[in-house]
Amino acid sequence: MVPFPSHAKARTVALVGRSGVGKTSLLEALVVATGGLERPGKVKDGTALCGTDPEERRHQMSLGIAMAPVWVGGDKLTILDTPGFIDFHGEVERALDVADVAVLVVSAVEGVKPDTVLTWTLARDAGVPVVVFVNCLDGERAHFESTLSALEQLIGPTLAPLELPMGEGADFEGIVDLLADEAITYGAAGTKRGPIPSSLADIEARVRSSLLEAIVVGDDSLTERYLEGDEPSMEELESVLGGLMSDGRIVPVTCGSAIRGVGIDRLASLLDEIAESRPIPAVENGAEVLLDRDPESELVLRAFKVIVDPYVGRIVVMEVVSGSITSDVSLINVRTKSEERIHGLSYLFGSKLVPIDQGFVGDVVAVAKLNNVVVGDVLIRKGREISSRPAPVSAPALSVALVGSSHDDDEKIATALHRLAEEDPSLRVRHDPVSRRLVIDVMGDVHLQVTLERLRRRFNVEVETAPPSMELFETIAASRDAEGRLKKQTGGHGQYAVVNIKVEPLEPTAPFEFVDAIVGGAVPRQYIGAVRNGVERAMTHGGPEGHPVVGLRITLVDGKYHSVDSSEAAFETAASMGLRSALEEAGSIVLERIMLVRAAVPSEHLGEVLNDFSVRRGRVIGTDQVDDSMVVVTAHVPQAELHRYGLDLRNITAGRGRVTMEPHHLAQAPKTVASR
């Protein structure tokens, strides 16, 4: 059993940013800088601590949350590396949900891109304090000043540089620490601290003065002292800076190179000094509350990741919200009300499980063989009713049907998909009642590709994809009286039933109505239910166009029976015949489902979004300005036009648009749709 260092504080840090900015390398560099590894590995050749999943190596990007702990003095920081590609932003949201602070990683070579804007928005909307790390300053064409200018446009006046680079590209040699007012040079012999180079003295003095003024306003006593010429100590500045960052009043900017390890030790120390434990939103006894990270409180665990390991089995990764935990304790899963036994504790060091004796408040722990715990579950002691707040569910960008090589493959495919969905909550699996196929909802083309690759590699399942079936319905075109007559004599008891019904159209989404208007016992009471069952069965089987029938009122007005040959089965059949006759004589109208769509889009793309809704036969019913930059458009759009809408909206809005959809009503389908 590896000894677990005692620590005064344990917090979680999420690395976020667009794909390719070096987040995985930064995690590795943080582990090396704090003594967890002797030397860093390389993502490209598969020797890195994270990014070892075969699909990650094939696509050269992170596809899920990876993690490793670092210790700064006696404090523990669990670093979460998150995917940058938009298809996997569900993982980013789950990491931000448990993070105490986020590090927005930006490349000094590429600068601020649309994906950078999107990840910044995710962190801001999650209410997580953010530190910016400008990476790749040793890269060719690196430019700190233009990157900082773009960040100021994105984030605004709260942006506060704590460091400046000494050189760029091949000349990058260190950083200027504005709080400490000194230069730190990195070389083969280690770090060297000294005075600010004369070439940077003027800009350093100007930026440092602005930084100090931005910090001291957070504390009245410091402001008074500063105005009197008494400069606060570095410890005082860091203490106030942490509070300002937690409140979102300052977004600190640091810089360096993950590959060369420049500025990484400084980033680790800064995170330890200014990152504060963030209260966790939850629901207790039906009311929303904030759970403080209290080491003396009762134990509360929250699951945020599931890993299915081919050797260890199912591993659940959980944060210790409050209290502390040891092995061999029993807790209650709030969702299932069942008891869960914690047999052993570990932490994840990349892909390795490292056993520990105890987990403290703020820790991230991994527990094997919790087969009934899923992402979002809360585990507590008996007698408490706490659950996590429901996470917002983004609409899928793409839905596809999966077709196996034979009918016998369906069960195998379903089992494999549900295993993958345990690890990836953004993957949703459902059964299409129309096509009777399995359908998966994914967040994009790459997400779909990775899912199919994992099915093939891990479960030996080969599938083909097809567009999901379009859900259409029918209703009767006009009221019609009809008779269903069954008369058969085959020896012994025959089959006899006569049913006279009136069929009327209702609103398509109105519940089916059945009216019993029989008088004088023309149809005995014991057969009335059979008539209703027969009509409903016929509606399910479909009308003249083959689609399920909806929006009907059926009135049973008359009928005939035989004392010997009548039966429930006979009256069911006669009722079905009567409805089919009415539909064939009156004709039917084909209906399509209309969805209520809410799209949150940047204001500058509003015109394009409205035009796109028009092309999709949509009807805009409202626009609401959320803030200076975002508008929510509400529209009614036919479901048939929304197959790839999530992807198309992403393209229109440079990845910043988000959409939710829900069924709203049924409407008559155009002939071009009805004939498909």
C-alpha positions in Angstrom: 0.0 0.0 0.0 1.5 3.3 -1.1 1.5 5.8 1.8 -0.7 8.8 1.1 0.9 12.1 2.1 -1.0 14.0 4.7 -2.1 17.3 3.2 -3.7 20.4 4.5 -5.7 21.0 1.4 -6.9 18.9 -1.6 -8.4 20.6 -4.6 -9.2 19.8 -8.2 -7.9 21.6 -11.3 -9.3 21.2 -14.8 -7.1 21.9 -17.8 -9.4 23.2 -20.6 -8.8 24.6 -24.0 -9.0 23.8 -27.7 -7.4 20.6 -29.1 -3.6 20.9 -29.8 -2.7 23.6 -27.3 -0.7 21.2 -25.1 -3.0 20.3 -22.2 -1.8 16.7 -21.9 1.8 17.9 -22.1 1.0 20.5 -19.4 -0.4 17.8 -17.1 2.8 15.8 -17.6 5.0 18.8 -17.0 3.1 19.6 -13.7 3.7 16.1 -12.5 7.5 16.3 -13.4 7.8 19.8 -11.8 6.4 18.6 -8.5 8.5 15.5 -8.3 5.9 12.9 -9.5 8.0 11.8 -12.5 11.7 12.0 -13.3 11.1 13.0 -16.9 8.1 13.7 -19.2 6.9 11.2 -21.8 5.7 12.2 -25.3 2.1 12.1 -26.5 3.1 11.3 -30.1 5.1 8.1 -29.3 2.6 6.9 -26.6 5.0 7.3 -23.6 3.0 10.1 -22.0 1.3 9.6 -18.7 -2.1 10.2 -20.3 -3.4 9.9 -23.9 -2.5 6.2 -24.1 -6.0 5.0 -25.2 -5.6 3.4 -28.8 -8.3 5.7 -30.2 -6.6 8.8 -28.6 -3.3 7.8 -30.2 -5.0 7.2 -33.6 -6.8 10.6 -33.6 -4.0 12.4 -31.8 -6.3 14.0 -29.3 -7.7 13.5 -25.8 -11.2 11.9 -25.9 -12.0 11.8 -22.2 -11.0 13.0 -18.8 -7.5 11.8 -17.7 -6.0 12.7 -14.4 -3.0 12.6 -12.1 -2.3 14.1 -8.7 0.5 16.5 -7.9 1.7 17.6 -4.4 2.8 21.1 -3.7 4.3 21.0 -0.3 1.7 19.2 1.8 -1.2 20.1 -0.5 -2.7 17.9 -3.2 -4.0 19.1 -6.5 -5.7 16.5 -8.8 -5.2 17.7 -12.3 -7.9 16.8 -14.9 -6.9 16.8 -18.5 -9.9 17.4 -20.7 -10.6 17.0 -24.4 -10.4 20.0 -26.6 -12.4 18.8 -29.6 -16.0 20.0 -29.5 -17.5 16.5 -29.9 -16.2 15.7 -26.5 -17.1 18.8 -24.6 -19.5 16.8 -22.4 -16.3 15.5 -20.7 -15.2 19.1 -20.2 -18.5 20.0 -18.6 -18.2 17.0 -16.2 -14.6 18.0 -15.3 -15.7 21.7 -14.6 -18.6 20.4 -12.5 -16.1 19.0 -9.9 -13.2 21.5 -10.5 -12.2 24.1 -7.9 -10.3 26.1 -10.6 -9.9 25.8 -14.4 -6.7 26.5 -16.3 -7.6 27.8 -19.8 -4.6 26.8 -21.9 -3.9 28.9 -24.9 -1.2 28.5 -27.5 1.0 31.5 -28.2 1.5 30.2 -31.7 -2.2 29.8 -32.6 -3.6 32.5 -30.4 -7.3 32.7 -29.6 -9.6 30.6 -31.9 -13.3 29.9 -31.9 -12.7 26.8 -29.9 -10.9 28.9 -27.3 -14.0 31.1 -27.0 -16.2 28.1 -26.5 -14.1 26.5 -23.7 -13.9 29.9 -22.0 -17.7 30.1 -22.2 -18.1 26.6 -20.7 -15.9 27.6 -17.7 -17.6 30.9 -17.2 -21.1 29.4 -17.4 -20.0 26.7 -14.9 -19.0 29.4 -12.4 -15.5 28.1 -12.1 -12.6 30.5 -11.4 -10.2 30.6 -14.3 -6.4 31.0 -14.6 -5.1 31.5 -18.2 -1.8 29.7 -19.1 -0.3 30.9 -22.4 1.7 27.9 -23.6 4.1 27.1 -26.5 6.1 30.4 -26.1 9.1 28.4 -27.3 7.3 27.6 -30.6 8.1 29.1 -34.0 5.9 32.2 -34.6 5.0 32.4 -30.9 3.7 35.9 -30.1 2.7 36.7 -26.6 1.5 40.3 -27.2 -1.0 39.5 -29.9 -2.3 36.5 -27.9 -2.7 38.7 -24.8 -4.6 41.3 -26.9 -7.0 38.7 -28.2 -7.5 37.4 -24.6 -8.4 40.9 -23.5 -11.0 41.1 -26.2 -12.5 37.8 -25.1 -12.4 38.1 -21.4 -12.4 41.9 -20.8 -11.0 44.2 -18.2 -10.8 41.4 -15.6 -7.8 39.9 -17.4 -4.7 40.4 -15.2 -1.2 39.2 -16.4 0.9 37.9 -13.5 3.8 37.1 -15.7 5.6 38.3 -18.9 7.8 36.1 -21.1 11.5 36.7 -21.5 11.9 36.2 -25.2 9.8 34.2 -27.7 10.4 31.2 -30.0 14.0 30.0 -29.9 14.9 33.0 -27.7 12.4 32.1 -25.0 14.4 31.7 -21.8 12.2 32.5 -18.8 9.5 34.6 -17.3 9.1 37.8 -15.4 7.2 37.3 -12.1 5.2 40.5 -11.6 4.1 39.7 -8.1 7.6 38.9 -6.9 9.1 41.7 -9.2 11.9 39.5 -10.4 13.1 37.6 -13.5 13.3 33.8 -13.5 15.6 32.2 -16.1 15.4 28.5 -17.0 18.4 26.6 -18.1 20.2 23.2 -18.0 21.4 24.0 -14.5 18.0 24.8 -13.2 16.2 28.1 -12.5 17.9 31.4 -11.7 16.2 34.4 -10.1 17.5 37.9 -10.7 16.6 41.5 -11.5 14.3 42.5 -14.4 16.2 42.8 -17.7 16.6 46.5 -18.7 14.8 45.7 -22.0 11.7 44.8 -20.1 12.0 47.2 -17.2 9.6 49.9 -18.5 6.8 47.5 -19.6 7.2 45.4 -16.4 6.8 48.5 -14.3 3.7 49.6 -16.1 2.0 46.2 -16.1 3.0 45.5 -12.5 1.5 48.8 -11.4 -1.8 48.0 -13.1 -1.8 44.5 -11.5 -1.2 45.8 -8.0 -3.9 48.4 -8.4 -6.3 45.6 -9.6 -5.5 43.4 -6.6 -5.5 45.9 -3.7 -9.0 47.2 -4.6 -10.2 43.8 -3.3 -9.2 44.8 0.3 -9.9 48.2 1.9 -7.0 48.1 4.2 -4.6 47.2 1.4 -6.0 49.9 -0.7 -5.4 52.5 2.0 -1.8 51.3 2.6 -1.0 51.2 -1.1 -2.2 54.8 -1.6 0.1 55.8 1.2 3.0 54.2 -0.6 3.2 51.0 1.4 3.4 48.0 -1.0 1.7 44.9 0.3 3.8 41.7 0.7 3.5 38.9 -1.9 1.6 36.7 0.7 -0.9 39.4 1.2 -1.3 39.9 -2.6 -1.8 36.2 -3.2 -4.4 36.0 -0.5 -6.5 38.8 -1.9 -5.9 37.5 -5.5 -7.4 34.2 -4.5 -10.6 35.8 -3.3 -10.9 38.1 -6.4 -10.4 35.1 -8.7 -13.0 33.1 -6.9 -15.5 36.0 -7.3 -14.6 36.3 -11.0 -13.3 39.8 -10.6 -9.8 38.8 -11.8 -8.7 36.3 -14.4 -4.9 35.8 -13.9 -2.6 35.2 -16.9 0.5 33.1 -16.6 2.8 31.8 -19.3 5.5 29.3 -20.2 6.3 26.1 -22.1 5.0 22.7 -21.1 7.5 20.9 -23.4 10.5 22.7 -21.9 9.1 22.9 -18.4 9.4 26.7 -18.3 7.1 28.4 -15.8 5.4 25.1 -14.8 6.7 25.1 -11.2 5.5 28.7 -10.9 2.0 27.7 -12.2 1.8 24.8 -9.7 2.7 27.1 -6.8 0.3 29.7 -7.9 -2.6 27.3 -8.2 -1.8 26.0 -4.7 -1.7 29.5 -3.2 -4.8 31.0 -4.8 -7.2 28.1 -5.7 -9.9 27.9 -3.0 -12.2 24.9 -2.5 -15.5 25.6 -4.3 -18.8 24.8 -2.6 -20.8 22.1 -4.5 -24.4 22.8 -5.6 -26.7 20.0 -4.5 -30.3 19.3 -3.6 -31.1 18.4 0.0 -34.6 17.5 1.0 -35.9 19.1 -2.2 -34.2 22.4 -1.8 -31.1 23.6 -3.6 -28.1 24.0 -1.2 -24.3 24.6 -1.4 -22.3 21.9 0.3 -19.1 23.3 1.8 -15.9 21.3 1.6 -16.0 20.5 5.4 -13.5 17.9 6.6 -15.5 17.5 9.9 -18.9 17.0 8.1 -20.5 13.7 7.2 -19.1 11.8 4.3 -20.5 12.7 0.9 -19.1 11.3 -2.4 -20.1 12.2 -5.9 -19.3 10.1 -9.0 -18.2 12.0 -12.1 -16.5 9.3 -14.3 -16.8 5.6 -15.0 -14.0 3.5 -16.5 -14.4 0.0 -17.8 -11.0 -1.6 -17.6 -10.5 -5.0 -19.3 -8.5 -6.3 -16.4 -9.8 -4.5 -13.3 -13.4 -4.2 -14.4 -15.6 -1.3 -13.7 -13.9 1.7 -11.9 -15.9 4.6 -10.5 -14.1 7.9 -10.0 -15.6 10.1 -7.3 -14.8 13.4 -5.5 -14.9 13.6 -1.7 -17.3 16.4 -1.3 -17.1 16.5 2.5 -15.7 14.3 5.4 -13.1 11.6 4.8 -13.3 8.0 3.6 -11.4 4.8 4.4 -11.8 1.3 2.9 -14.5 -1.1 3.9 -17.3 1.3 4.6 -20.9 1.0 3.4 -22.7 4.0 1.9 -26.2 4.5 0.4 -26.6 5.4 -3.2 -29.2 8.2 -3.1 -30.5 7.4 -6.6 -31.0 3.6 -6.1 -31.5 3.6 -2.3 -29.2 0.6 -2.3 -26.1 0.0 -0.1 -22.7 0.2 -1.8 -19.6 -1.4 -0.1 -16.3 0.5 -0.7 -13.8 -2.4 -0.6 -10.6 -0.4 -1.6 -9.5 3.1 -2.5 -7.0 4.3 -5.1 -6.1 7.4 -7.0 -5.6 7.5 -10.7 -2.0 8.3 -11.9 -2.7 8.4 -15.6 -3.9 4.9 -16.4 -2.5 3.4 -13.2 -4.4 2.7 -10.0 -2.4 3.6 -6.9 -3.8 2.1 -3.7 -4.3 4.5 -0.8 -5.5 4.1 2.8 -7.7 7.2 3.1 -9.3 10.0 1.0 -9.8 13.5 2.4 -12.3 16.3 1.6 -11.5 17.6 -1.9 -9.7 14.4 -3.0 -10.5 12.4 -6.1 -10.7 8.7 -5.4 -11.2 5.6 -7.6 -13.2 2.6 -6.4 -13.5 -0.7 -8.3 -16.5 -3.0 -8.6 -19.2 -0.5 -7.9 -21.5 -2.0 -10.6 -24.6 0.1 -9.8 -23.0 3.5 -9.5 -23.3 5.9 -12.6 -22.0 9.4 -13.3 -23.8 11.9 -11.1 -24.7 9.4 -8.3 -24.2 10.6 -4.7 -23.1 8.2 -2.0 -23.8 9.2 1.7 -24.3 7.7 5.1 -27.8 6.5 6.1 -30.3 9.1 7.1 -29.5 12.0 4.7 -31.2 12.9 1.5 -28.7 14.6 -0.8 -28.5 14.5 -4.6 -26.5 16.3 -7.2 -28.3 18.9 -9.3 -29.5 17.6 -12.7 -26.9 18.4 -15.3 -28.1 20.3 -18.4 -28.5 17.9 -21.3 -27.3 19.2 -24.6 -29.2 18.0 -27.7 -27.2 15.5 -29.8 -25.6 16.8 -32.9 -26.2 13.6 -34.9 -28.5 10.5 -34.6 -27.8 7.3 -36.6 -29.3 3.8 -36.7 -26.9 0.9 -36.3 -27.4 -2.2 -38.4 -25.6 -5.5 -37.5 -24.7 -8.2 -40.0 -27.6 -10.4 -38.7 -30.6 -10.1 -36.5 -28.7 -12.1 -33.8 -26.2 -9.3 -33.5 -28.8 -6.9 -32.0 -28.4 -8.1 -28.4 -24.6 -8.1 -28.6 -24.6 -4.6 -30.1 -27.0 -3.3 -27.4 -24.9 -4.7 -24.6 -21.7 -3.3 -26.0 -23.3 0.2 -26.5 -24.6 0.3 -23.0 -21.1 -0.5 -21.7 -19.7 2.3 -23.7 -22.4 4.7 -22.6 -21.5 4.0 -19.0 -18.1 5.5 -19.6 -19.4 8.2 -22.0 -22.7 9.8 -20.8 -22.7 11.9 -24.0 -23.4 8.7 -25.9 -27.2 7.9 -25.7 -28.6 4.6 -26.8 -32.3 4.1 -27.6 -34.6 1.8 -29.6 -36.5 3.2 -32.5 -40.0 1.7 -32.4 -40.6 2.6 -36.1 -37.6 0.9 -37.7 -37.0 -1.5 -34.7 -33.4 -0.6 -34.8 -30.9 0.6 -32.3 -30.3 4.3 -32.6 -27.4 6.2 -31.0 -27.3 10.0 -30.4 -23.8 11.4 -30.6 -22.2 14.8 -30.4 -20.6 14.8 -33.9 -19.0 12.8 -36.7 -15.7 12.2 -34.7 -17.7 11.1 -31.7 -19.5 8.6 -34.0 -16.3 7.4 -35.5 -14.6 6.8 -32.1 -17.7 5.0 -30.9 -17.6 2.6 -33.9 -13.9 2.1 -33.4 -14.4 1.1 -29.8 -17.2 -1.3 -30.6 -14.9 -3.0 -33.1 -11.7 -3.1 -30.9 -13.2 -3.8 -27.5 -16.3 -5.9 -28.3 -15.5 -7.3 -31.7 -18.8 -5.8 -33.1 -19.1 -4.6 -36.7 -22.0 -2.4 -37.6 -23.2 -0.3 -40.5 -24.9 3.1 -40.0 -28.1 4.4 -41.5 -30.2 7.6 -41.0 -32.8 7.0 -38.3 -36.3 6.5 -39.5 -38.6 9.5 -39.8 -41.5 9.4 -37.4 -44.8 10.0 -39.3 -48.4 9.5 -38.2 -51.9 9.4 -39.8 -55.3 10.7 -38.8 -58.7 10.4 -40.6 -59.5 13.1 -43.1 -63.2 13.5 -42.1 -65.8 11.9 -39.9 -67.1 8.6 -41.2 -69.6 5.9 -40.1 -68.4 2.4 -40.6 -69.3 -1.2 -40.0 -67.0 -4.1 -39.1 -68.6 -7.5 -39.7 -67.1 -10.9 -38.9 -69.0 -14.0 -39.8 -67.2 -17.4 -40.0 -68.4 -20.9 -39.6 -65.7 -23.6 -39.7 -67.3 -26.4 -37.7 -68.1 -26.3 -34.1 -68.3 -22.8 -32.6 -68.0 -20.0 -35.3 -67.0 -16.4 -35.1 -69.6 -13.7 -35.2 -69.5 -10.0 -34.4 -70.9 -6.9 -35.9 -69.6 -3.5 -34.8 -71.0 -0.1 -35.9 -68.8 2.8 -35.1 -68.5 6.5 -35.8 -64.9 7.8 -36.4 -64.2 11.5 -35.9 -60.9 13.4 -36.1 -59.5 15.2 -33.0 -56.4 17.4 -32.5 -53.5 15.1 -33.5 -51.9 15.3 -30.1 -55.2 14.8 -28.2 -55.6 11.5 -26.3 -57.5 8.8 -28.0 -61.2 8.9 -27.0 -63.6 5.9 -26.9 -67.3 6.5 -26.3 -69.7 3.7 -25.4 -73.1 4.8 -26.9 -74.7 1.3 -26.8 -78.3 1.1 -25.7 -80.5 -1.9 -25.3 -77.6 -4.4 -25.0 -76.9 -4.5 -28.8 -73.3 -5.3 -27.8 -73.1 -7.1 -24.4 -71.0 -5.4 -21.7 -68.4 -8.1 -21.7 -67.5 -7.3 -25.3 -67.2 -3.4 -25.0 -63.6 -3.6 -23.8 -62.8 -5.9 -26.7 -64.1 -3.4 -29.2 -61.8 -0.7 -27.7 -58.8 -3.1 -27.8 -59.5 -3.9 -31.4 -59.6 -0.3 -32.5 -56.4 0.6 -30.6 -54.6 -2.4 -32.1 -55.6 -1.3 -35.6 -54.4 2.3 -34.9 -51.0 0.9 -33.8 -50.7 -1.2 -36.9 -51.2 1.8 -39.1 -53.5 3.4 -41.6 -53.6 3.3 -45.4 -50.1 4.9 -45.6 -48.7 2.5 -43.1 -48.1 5.0 -40.2 -49.6 4.8 -36.7 -53.0 6.4 -36.4 -53.6 9.2 -33.9 -56.2 11.9 -33.0 -59.4 9.9 -33.1 -62.7 9.7 -31.3 -64.4 6.3 -31.8 -68.0 6.1 -30.8 -69.5 2.6 -30.6 -73.1 3.2 -31.7 -74.5 -0.2 -32.5 -73.7 -3.9 -33.1 -74.9 -7.5 -33.1 -73.8 -10.6 -31.4 -74.6 -14.3 -31.3 -75.2 -16.2 -28.1 -72.9 -19.0 -29.1 -70.5 -17.8 -31.8 -69.6 -14.4 -30.4 -66.4 -13.9 -28.4 -64.0 -11.1 -27.3 -61.6 -12.1 -30.1 -64.4 -11.8 -32.7 -65.4 -8.3 -31.5 -61.7 -7.2 -31.5 -61.4 -8.3 -35.1 -64.7 -6.7 -36.2 -63.7 -3.4 -34.5 -60.3 -3.4 -36.4 -62.2 -4.1 -39.7 -64.5 -1.2 -39.0 -61.7 1.3 -38.4 -59.8 0.2 -41.5 -63.0 0.6 -43.5 -63.5 4.1 -42.2 -60.0 5.2 -42.9 -60.0 3.8 -46.5 -63.4 5.5 -47.3 -62.6 8.9 -45.7 -58.9 8.9 -46.5 -56.2 9.8 -44.1 -53.8 12.8 -43.6 -50.1 12.1 -43.0 -48.7 14.0 -40.0 -45.2 14.9 -39.0 -43.7 15.7 -35.6 -42.9 19.4 -35.0 -40.2 20.1 -32.5 -39.8 23.0 -30.1 -36.2 24.2 -30.8 -34.3 26.6 -28.6 -31.0 27.7 -30.1 -28.6 30.0 -28.1 -26.4 31.7 -30.7 -24.0 34.6 -30.9 -25.7 37.8 -31.9 -23.5 38.3 -35.0 -24.8 35.0 -36.4 -28.5 35.6 -35.7 -29.3 36.4 -39.4 -27.7 33.2 -40.6 -29.6 31.1 -38.0 -32.9 32.6 -38.9 -32.3 32.0 -42.6 -31.4 28.4 -41.8 -34.6 27.9 -39.9 -36.5 29.2 -42.9 -34.8 26.7 -45.2 -35.8 23.9 -42.8 -39.5 24.9 -42.9 -39.2 26.3 -39.4 -41.4 29.0 -37.9 -39.6 31.3 -35.5 -41.8 32.2 -32.6 -39.5 34.4 -30.6 -36.0 35.8 -30.0 -34.7 36.8 -26.6 -31.5 38.7 -26.0 -29.7 37.0 -23.1 -26.7 39.4 -22.9 -24.7 41.6 -25.2 -23.3 38.6 -27.1 -26.0 35.8 -27.1 -29.5 35.5 -28.4 -31.9 32.6 -27.8 -34.1 31.8 -30.8 -37.2 29.7 -30.3 -38.8 28.0 -33.2 -41.1 25.2 -34.3 -39.3 23.0 -36.8 -40.3 19.7 -38.4 -38.3 16.8 -36.9 -37.5 15.6 -40.4 -35.4 18.7 -41.0 -33.3 18.3 -37.8 -31.3 15.1 -38.5 -27.9 17.0 -38.5 -29.0 20.3 -37.0 -26.5 20.2 -34.1 -23.6 19.9 -36.5 -25.0 22.5 -38.9 -25.6 25.0 -36.1 -22.0 24.4 -34.9 -20.8 25.3 -38.4 -22.9 28.4 -38.7 -21.8 29.8 -35.3 -18.2 28.7 -35.3 -18.9 26.1 -32.6 -20.6 28.6 -30.2 -24.2 27.7 -30.8 -26.1 25.4 -28.4 -29.5 23.8 -29.0 -32.2 21.9 -27.1 -35.1 20.2 -28.7 -38.3 18.6 -27.5 -41.5 17.3 -29.2 -44.2 19.9 -29.4 -47.1 19.0 -31.7 -48.1 17.2 -34.9 -48.9 18.9 -38.2 -49.8 17.9 -41.7 -46.8 16.8 -43.7 -46.1 18.1 -47.2 -46.5 15.5 -50.0 -42.7 15.3 -50.5 -42.3 14.2 -46.9 -45.4 12.0 -46.8 -44.2 10.0 -49.8 -40.8 9.2 -48.4 
